[in-house]
Amino acid sequence: MLRPEVSASYQELSEDVERVSENPTDQRGGEMEVHEDASSVTLPAVFLVYQTISDFREKLNHPVMSVSYKEVSLYDAPGIAFYPGKARLLSCKHHYYDHIPPLVNPGQPGDIECTTQSINYTDPFTNQTMKYALVVQGPRDVKKKELVFLQFHLNGTDQDFSAIDYLLFSSFQEFINSPEKAEFMKDCESSYSSWKFSGGFRTWVKMSLVKTKEEDGSETVEFKQETSVVNYIDQRTKTSSDQLFFVVFEWKDPFIQTVQDIITANPWNMIALLCGIFLALFKAADFAKLSVKWMIKIRKRHLKRRSQAMNHIS
């Protein structure tokens, strides 16, 4: 007859063996749990990969605009192309420190102390109409507040309103050095905007320069202007239908603005992040594999010991 403690041990072992035989998947319960843990690690990592790639594409398609300023003491003298029509240039002078002396004999020819050159070329938009332009060298010394003051005269007009067109381009010296000045002016008229100033006023134009760097490495130049207009009080005794035009050109400040698009998406950072994520995935998979093997090994060892104990009791 078995002793009470041996009988109890035999009963406990029998219950364990029966439970294992009735539920053969129990020994893989640990494996399933490990797979569930691995899935809980994998899903967030996969979402992080998707989010990283989406952010990279968003930054690649929507670059950030960068604006920087460079201070200069001397500008490259711009070219100022006037289209006076029937008007005539009476005087042109360079002044400094925003000081313009009083007019002497307004409406009469005066000193032309500016570098000028006349040019005829065909209209770039029609290729038929001939255009006449008077190109004047603009101011350079921004520290001394250099300005160019011009006076035009129009002897009668049959129009209701009178104005003179002009456009600015980046370098007067490039125009002088160009072997094809007519083509140069056609390109300028196609690329730059034109403005007007009216008769009977003094129009003061303050210029600023904006450079834009394109994706292909090229650079475009654009002028921005601030204008102020004051009425000219004509004190000439002779009453006539002629009109006087006054215009001043000056640099607004010594800062050249540079604009470029910066792509904040760094492919190397994204690659490094993805490598880290995939490494974590591989480590999680290896951990799950080793955990399953370890649990199977422990389970087998447990069953082996139980079997040995049962054989010993038998």
Backbone torsions as a table, in degrees:
resi	resn	phi	psi	omega
1	MET	NA	134.4	-178.1
2	LEU	-73.7	148.8	176.5
3	ARG	-73.9	157.7	-176.4
4	PRO	-58.1	-40.6	-176.6
5	GLU	-71.0	-33.6	178.3
6	VAL	-70.2	-39.0	178.3
7	SER	-61.4	-41.0	178.8
8	ALA	-64.2	-42.3	-180.0
9	SER	-64.7	-38.9	178.6
10	TYR	-63.8	-41.2	179.4
11	GLN	-65.0	-41.7	-179.7
12	GLU	-64.4	-42.0	-179.6
13	LEU	-66.4	-39.6	179.2
14	SER	-63.0	-39.5	179.0
15	GLU	-63.9	-39.2	179.1
16	ASP	-64.8	-42.9	-179.2
17	VAL	-65.5	-41.5	178.4
18	GLU	-63.1	-40.3	-179.3
19	ARG	-63.8	-39.5	179.0
20	VAL	-68.9	-40.0	-180.0
21	SER	-69.1	-34.6	179.0
22	GLU	-75.5	-29.4	-177.9
23	ASN	-124.0	77.6	-176.4
24	PRO	-66.7	-14.7	-179.9
25	THR	-86.6	-4.4	-178.5
26	ASP	-62.1	-34.1	-176.8
27	GLN	-69.8	-15.2	175.9
28	ARG	-102.4	10.4	178.6
29	GLY	-62.3	-41.0	178.6
30	GLY	-63.7	-36.5	178.4
31	GLU	-63.5	-41.6	179.1
32	MET	-64.7	-40.2	179.6
33	GLU	-64.1	-39.0	179.1
34	VAL	-65.8	-39.9	177.2
35	HIS	-63.1	-38.1	177.4
36	GLU	-64.2	-39.9	178.1
37	ASP	-65.2	-39.8	178.6
38	ALA	-63.9	-39.0	177.9
39	SER	-64.4	-38.5	179.5
40	SER	-65.5	-25.6	176.1
41	VAL	-84.2	-35.4	-174.1
42	THR	-71.3	-43.5	-175.3
43	LEU	-59.6	-49.7	177.0
44	PRO	-61.3	-35.5	179.2
45	ALA	-66.5	-39.8	177.7
46	VAL	-63.8	-41.0	177.1
47	PHE	-62.9	-38.0	179.3
48	LEU	-65.6	-37.5	176.3
49	VAL	-62.1	-46.5	179.7
50	TYR	-61.6	-43.1	-178.8
51	GLN	-66.4	-38.6	179.8
52	THR	-63.9	-44.8	179.5
53	ILE	-66.8	-38.5	178.7
54	SER	-64.3	-43.3	178.2
55	ASP	-63.1	-39.1	179.7
56	PHE	-63.5	-44.9	179.3
57	ARG	-65.3	-36.9	178.7
58	GLU	-64.7	-44.6	179.1
59	LYS	-69.1	-31.4	179.6
60	LEU	-69.3	-37.2	-178.3
61	ASN	-84.7	-17.0	-178.7
62	HIS	-130.3	78.8	179.7
63	PRO	-67.4	159.3	-179.9
64	VAL	-93.8	135.5	179.7
65	MET	-80.7	127.4	178.5
66	SER	-109.9	133.1	179.7
67	VAL	-122.9	125.0	177.8
68	SER	-129.0	160.8	-176.9
69	TYR	-128.0	134.7	177.3
70	LYS	-118.6	125.7	-178.7
71	GLU	-87.7	135.0	178.6
72	VAL	-130.8	155.3	174.6
73	SER	-100.2	-25.7	177.8
74	LEU	-132.4	131.2	173.1
75	TYR	-91.2	156.5	164.9
76	ASP	-69.7	123.1	-174.2
77	ALA	-57.1	122.5	179.5
78	PRO	-75.0	163.3	172.2
79	GLY	-98.0	134.8	177.7
80	ILE	-115.7	110.2	-178.1
81	ALA	-98.6	116.5	178.4
82	PHE	-100.2	144.1	174.9
83	TYR	-118.4	80.8	-169.4
84	PRO	-76.5	-15.9	-176.7
85	GLY	66.0	-120.0	179.5
86	LYS	-88.6	-4.9	179.2
87	ALA	-75.1	157.9	-177.1
88	ARG	-127.8	138.8	178.0
89	LEU	-74.3	123.0	179.8
90	LEU	-94.9	-41.4	-177.3
91	SER	-154.6	155.5	177.7
92	CYS	-154.5	122.9	-177.8
93	LYS	-140.9	153.9	173.0
94	HIS	-99.4	131.9	175.8
95	HIS	-127.1	169.9	-176.4
96	TYR	-133.5	157.9	176.1
97	TYR	56.5	40.0	174.3
98	ASP	58.8	22.2	-178.4
99	HIS	-107.2	122.3	174.8
100	ILE	-117.7	118.3	-179.6
101	PRO	-67.1	161.0	179.7
102	PRO	-59.1	149.5	-179.5
103	LEU	-68.3	140.6	175.9
104	VAL	-116.6	120.0	-179.2
105	ASN	52.4	60.7	178.6
106	PRO	-61.6	142.3	-177.5
107	GLY	90.1	-6.7	179.3
108	GLN	-109.4	148.6	178.7
109	PRO	-57.0	135.9	179.5
110	GLY	-126.9	-159.8	-178.0
111	ASP	-78.5	136.8	173.3
112	ILE	-112.4	95.7	-175.4
113	GLU	-104.1	22.4	178.7
114	CYS	-109.3	156.9	173.8
115	THR	-83.8	118.5	-176.3
116	THR	-130.4	158.5	173.8
117	GLN	-154.4	135.1	179.3
118	SER	-93.6	148.0	-177.8
119	ILE	-148.7	138.4	174.0
120	ASN	-114.2	135.9	178.6
121	TYR	-155.4	162.4	-179.6
122	THR	-81.0	147.4	179.3
123	ASP	-59.6	125.2	-177.5
124	PRO	-68.6	-15.0	-177.6
125	PHE	-95.2	-26.4	179.4
126	THR	-111.5	-26.7	-177.5
127	ASN	60.4	21.6	179.5
128	GLN	-128.5	-45.6	-176.3
129	THR	-77.4	135.2	175.6
130	MET	-85.9	139.6	179.9
131	LYS	-122.0	144.6	177.5
132	TYR	-113.8	129.5	180.0
133	ALA	-129.2	141.6	173.1
134	LEU	-109.1	111.9	-175.0
135	VAL	-98.0	126.7	-176.8
136	VAL	-121.1	140.6	176.6
137	GLN	-75.2	128.2	-177.8
138	GLY	-84.0	-177.4	-178.8
139	PRO	-74.4	157.3	179.8
140	ARG	-123.4	-47.0	-169.7
141	ASP	-80.3	98.9	-177.8
142	VAL	-78.6	-27.7	-179.5
143	LYS	-67.2	-36.2	178.8
144	LYS	-91.6	8.3	179.3
145	LYS	53.1	49.2	178.0
146	GLU	-66.2	140.5	177.7
147	LEU	-139.2	158.8	176.7
148	VAL	-118.1	124.9	-177.1
149	PHE	-114.3	122.5	-177.1
150	LEU	-123.7	147.7	177.6
151	GLN	-128.6	127.0	177.9
152	PHE	-116.0	155.7	179.8
153	HIS	-131.8	131.8	177.3
154	LEU	-120.7	117.3	-175.2
155	ASN	-91.5	79.8	176.8
156	GLY	81.7	146.8	177.5
157	THR	-154.5	149.2	178.1
158	ASP	-96.5	10.6	180.0
159	GLN	-96.8	156.2	178.9
160	ASP	-74.0	-32.8	179.8
161	PHE	-129.9	147.0	-178.6
162	SER	-128.7	138.6	179.2
163	ALA	-158.0	158.5	177.5
164	ILE	-115.9	129.4	177.9
165	ASP	-84.1	151.3	174.5
166	TYR	-154.2	158.4	172.2
167	LEU	-139.9	156.4	-179.5
168	LEU	-112.3	138.4	170.2
169	PHE	-131.3	164.3	-160.6
170	SER	-70.3	-32.6	-172.7
171	SER	-142.4	118.3	175.1
172	PHE	-69.1	-33.7	-178.6
173	GLN	-67.2	-35.3	175.9
174	GLU	-62.6	-37.8	177.5
175	PHE	-64.7	-43.0	-179.4
176	ILE	-65.0	-39.7	-177.1
177	ASN	-80.0	-11.9	-176.7
178	SER	-70.9	129.3	177.3
179	PRO	-73.9	-21.1	179.4
180	GLU	-118.2	78.7	-175.0
181	LYS	-66.5	-33.9	179.2
182	ALA	-64.8	-44.6	177.6
183	GLU	-65.8	-36.2	178.0
184	PHE	-60.0	-45.1	-179.4
185	MET	-69.9	-33.4	176.3
186	LYS	-64.6	-40.3	177.0
187	ASP	-65.2	-40.4	179.1
188	CYS	-63.5	-44.3	-179.0
189	GLU	-65.8	-30.7	178.2
190	SER	-75.6	-25.6	-172.7
191	SER	-100.1	-30.2	-173.7
192	TYR	-109.0	155.1	176.0
193	SER	-81.4	155.8	177.4
194	SER	-113.6	153.6	-179.9
195	TRP	-131.2	177.2	-179.1
196	LYS	-134.0	154.3	165.3
197	PHE	-134.9	143.4	-168.8
198	SER	-95.7	159.0	175.9
199	GLY	-77.2	152.6	179.5
200	GLY	83.7	6.5	179.9
201	PHE	-135.2	161.5	167.8
202	ARG	-107.1	114.8	-179.3
203	THR	-99.3	122.4	-179.2
204	TRP	-106.3	117.2	-177.1
205	VAL	-107.2	121.7	174.1
206	LYS	-108.3	121.2	-172.1
207	MET	-100.3	150.3	169.2
208	SER	-139.9	150.2	-172.1
209	LEU	-110.4	132.6	178.5
210	VAL	-124.8	122.6	176.8
211	LYS	-107.4	134.7	-179.8
212	THR	-119.4	124.6	177.7
213	LYS	-92.9	124.2	-178.2
214	GLU	-87.8	170.8	-178.4
215	GLU	-64.8	-30.8	-178.8
216	ASP	-83.0	5.1	178.7
217	GLY	93.9	-10.9	178.7
218	SER	-73.6	166.6	-175.9
219	GLU	-133.7	131.7	176.3
220	THR	-112.9	151.7	-176.6
221	VAL	-119.6	136.1	179.6
222	GLU	-135.5	140.9	176.7
223	PHE	-100.4	135.4	169.4
224	LYS	-111.9	146.3	-174.2
225	GLN	-131.7	145.3	168.0
226	GLU	-122.7	123.6	-175.8
227	THR	-118.0	144.4	172.0
228	SER	-129.6	141.0	-174.0
229	VAL	-125.1	130.5	174.6
230	VAL	-125.9	149.4	-178.0
231	ASN	-74.6	139.1	175.7
232	TYR	-92.4	125.3	179.2
233	ILE	-91.0	104.0	-176.1
234	ASP	-78.7	111.5	-178.2
235	GLN	-104.1	15.1	178.4
236	ARG	-71.4	140.3	-176.9
237	THR	-74.4	-31.7	-176.8
238	LYS	-80.1	125.8	177.9
239	THR	-89.1	124.9	-179.5
240	SER	-148.2	172.3	-177.8
241	SER	-94.8	7.5	-179.7
242	ASP	-76.4	163.4	-179.1
243	GLN	-131.0	148.7	176.7
244	LEU	-113.2	140.0	178.6
245	PHE	-118.9	131.4	177.8
246	PHE	-126.4	133.4	-179.9
247	VAL	-144.6	143.0	-178.9
248	VAL	-126.5	135.8	176.1
249	PHE	-120.9	131.5	-177.3
250	GLU	-151.8	149.3	174.0
251	TRP	-75.6	137.6	-178.4
252	LYS	-70.7	-46.2	-178.0
253	ASP	-155.5	171.4	-177.0
254	PRO	-89.1	21.6	-174.7
255	PHE	-111.4	124.2	173.5
256	ILE	-93.9	124.5	-178.2
257	GLN	-91.0	128.6	178.7
258	THR	-116.3	126.7	-178.0
259	VAL	-118.4	132.2	174.8
260	GLN	-150.4	152.4	177.6
261	ASP	-88.1	127.3	179.7
262	ILE	-110.7	125.4	176.5
263	ILE	-86.9	110.1	-177.0
264	THR	-77.8	-12.6	179.0
265	ALA	-73.0	116.2	179.8
266	ASN	-101.5	111.4	-176.8
267	PRO	-62.9	-31.6	-178.8
268	TRP	-68.9	-38.9	177.0
269	ASN	-63.8	-40.6	179.9
270	MET	-65.8	-42.0	179.5
271	ILE	-62.5	-42.9	179.5
272	ALA	-62.6	-41.2	179.6
273	LEU	-65.4	-43.5	179.2
274	LEU	-64.8	-38.4	177.2
275	CYS	-61.3	-41.8	177.7
276	GLY	-63.1	-39.6	179.7
277	ILE	-66.8	-45.8	179.5
278	PHE	-64.9	-35.7	177.0
279	LEU	-63.0	-40.9	177.9
280	ALA	-64.4	-37.9	177.6
281	LEU	-63.8	-44.8	179.3
282	PHE	-63.2	-39.9	179.1
283	LYS	-66.2	-39.0	178.0
284	ALA	-64.2	-40.1	178.5
285	ALA	-65.4	-43.0	177.6
286	ASP	-62.9	-40.8	179.0
287	PHE	-62.3	-42.6	179.2
288	ALA	-64.1	-41.4	179.5
289	LYS	-62.6	-47.5	179.8
290	LEU	-65.1	-36.5	179.8
291	SER	-65.3	-40.9	178.7
292	VAL	-63.1	-46.2	178.9
293	LYS	-60.2	-41.5	-178.3
294	TRP	-65.1	-43.0	-178.7
295	MET	-68.0	-38.0	176.8
296	ILE	-64.0	-41.3	179.1
297	LYS	-63.0	-44.2	179.3
298	ILE	-64.7	-40.4	-179.7
299	ARG	-64.0	-43.8	178.1
300	LYS	-62.7	-41.3	178.4
301	ARG	-62.4	-39.2	179.6
302	HIS	-64.9	-46.1	179.5
303	LEU	-64.6	-36.4	178.5
304	LYS	-63.2	-41.6	179.3
305	ARG	-66.1	-40.4	178.5
306	ARG	-63.2	-40.9	179.8
307	SER	-64.8	-40.4	177.7
308	GLN	-64.0	-39.9	179.3
309	ALA	-65.7	-39.6	179.1
310	MET	-66.7	-39.5	176.9
311	ASN	-64.9	-37.2	179.6
312	HIS	-65.4	-41.6	179.4
313	ILE	-67.1	-40.4	178.9
314	SER	-61.8	NA	NA
